[in-house]
Amino acid sequence: MNAEELALRAQAMAERAMALAMEARAAAGEAMPAIEHGAAAAEPFLLLLTIFLLACFVGYHVVWSVTPALHSPLMGVTNAISSVIVVGAMLATGLGESWLAQAFGFLAVTLAAVNIFGGFLVTRRMLAMFQRKG
Amino acid sequence: MSHTLSTLAYLVSSVLFILALKGLSHPSTSRRGNLMGMIGMAIAILATLATPGMRAGGIGLIIAGLAIGGGIGAVIANRIQMTSLPQLVAAFHSLVGLAAVFVAAAALYAPQSFGIGTPGNIHGQSLVEMSLGLAIGAITFSGSVIAFAKLDGRMSGAPILFKGQHLLNAALGVLLLVLIGIFVATGGPTGLFWLIAILSFALGFLLIIPIGGADMPVVVSMLNSYSGWAAAGIGFTIGNLLLIVTGALVGASGAILSYIMCKGMNRSILNVLLGGFGAEAGGAAAAGGPAQPARPVKSGSPEDAAYIMKNAGKVIIVPGYGMAVAQAQQVVREMADLLKKEGATVEYAIHPVAGRMPGHMNVLLAEANVPYDDVHELEEINPEFAEADVAYVIGANDVTNPAAKTDKTSPIYGMPILDVDRAKTVFFVKRGMSSGYAGVENELFFRDNTMMLFGDAKKVTQQIVQALQK
């Protein structure tokens, strides 16, 4: 096999590779809209449900690692963070699409705020007692 | 703030909330954890305030609400006595429940704020989520109000039972599901929304009244869980990730605490929820009481106890809710300090269901400046009773009853107990010979190595302290 023959073969192979690449790109181009369509069709609900279930597992593992001595502060903290519902209340109040929604939103903001401040502060008070003494 | 940015901010908040719970794995990291929770909440609130389309008037209302609620919350948190912690938590749960109801109502009247449709034309799926958030929130509210009233003594702790109770609850539950079905099928009429709310309030009320006062630790944990599920339900309704994640965390936490409490009493959650435990057992004890002849017990004076304890090498104190009622934790710690000066090792043994909420006793001891290294959980301390010279049982009863291990007919059979009977001498501080909450006589009172110290928990301990100081 002389050098010329080798060069020709290499060129032929390169051309073939090129053709294959073009084909692959075309196929990908065809597939892309289909993938995008699929993602859009997958309900946002399923995404939220996935996140919800994963968060349940995270909660399960994190809470088992909490020392039993701090179970009361745990209730204090969970109480405070469950008031994150304030986010929904604030949107209803702030966007003001209807006065009734705004009124309910305002009440919910106030109730949740009692919980947020009360929950975190009472937990802080409890935890301050668990300082190592002496 | 753009949608992407606010979603990122909510993600940061979620992570901070997880770290807040993680911090509670040890007292030394717990304060930093609580701080992270606060920062997470602040980020969530600021990100929401920066949502595009917020009106100035609306923002004013929000800030007013935050200031009013926050002020009330701060004052309550600083004034509350640690013994009243369980009722405070119950009251707070009721607020989360009611807030969930109001947010669901706001979503019903202004669905466009949350991108779930227009008034009278809300997406079917959002209606399902909305009604679930509403129902769980309403049940959490009225259930927590009853739990609060029972814990705070505004209502008798005795179970309220009537014929056909469970049948009525089951029927209401089915009716609730049917109404939710109609609500979704008819496109969410407001009248039906409020009917679901009222029915859920009634159901929450009826579910908690048959549960006895001493089962409230389970109820409080369970309502903690419900408040989380309510937040998650609202999160699904308005499509907010932070609410969903936080709701799941809180829901899981409350469920685990309920499980731990039930295991501590060897009862299934269903058994607790069906209720009536205190009433039935009390009746059985009253019926069986007179037939038994009075058995002799050994009783002693605080001076006798002080003398024995002075010569003890190892003392284990077993506090129960009675100690908290008598406000004796401070003087118990004084006694422990004196014994330590005499060269004894002093430790505290805590049963999972001591106190009125999970971990309550630990907080009360911490408040009395008991070092947390001296306080041990059941599994940890039980092997040590055999080496102890003295077990000092103050305000606890059923959790020390050996009948839980030996007597298959006892209502508390199978409940894990603290093995105080293995100690050389057991002191039982008690007002009289009455049985505990479960209505069972404690075998321990009649053992040779038990000495009863009759009287008020605080006074008896004070007298021991005086005798030790001599």
Interface residues (C-beta under 8 A of the other chain):
Chain A: P44 F45 L48 I51 F52 L53 A55 C56 V58 G59 Y60 V62 V63 W64 S65 V66 T67 P68 A69 L70 H71 S72 P73 L74 M75 G76 V77 T78 N79 A80 I81 S82 S83 V84 I85 V86 V87 G88 A89 M90 L91 A92 T93 G94 L95 G96 E97 S98 L100 A101 Q102 F104 G105 F106 L107 A108 V109 T110 L111 A112 A113 V114 N115 I116 F117 G118 G119 F120 L121 V122 T123 R124 R125 M126 L127 A128 M129 F130 Q131 R132 K133 G134
Chain B: Y10 S13 S14 F17 I18 A20 L21 K22 L24 S25 H26 P27 S28 S30 R31 G33 N34 G37 M38 G40 M41 A44 I45 T48 L49 T51 G53 M54 R55 G57 G58 I59 L61 I62 A64 G65 L66 A67 I68 G69 G70 G71 I72 G73 A74 I76 A77 N78 I80 M82 L85 L88 V89 F92 H93 L95 V96 L98 A99 A100 F102 V103 A105 A106 A107 L108 Y109 A110 Q112 S113 F114 P119 Q125 V220 S221 N224 S227 G228 A230 A231 A232 I234 G235 F236 T237 I238 G239 N240 L241 L242 L243 I244 V245 T246 G247 A248 L249 V250 G251 A252 S253 G254 I256 L257 I260 I350 P352 M357 P358 G359 H360 N362 V363 A366 E367 N369 P371 Y372 D373 V375 E377
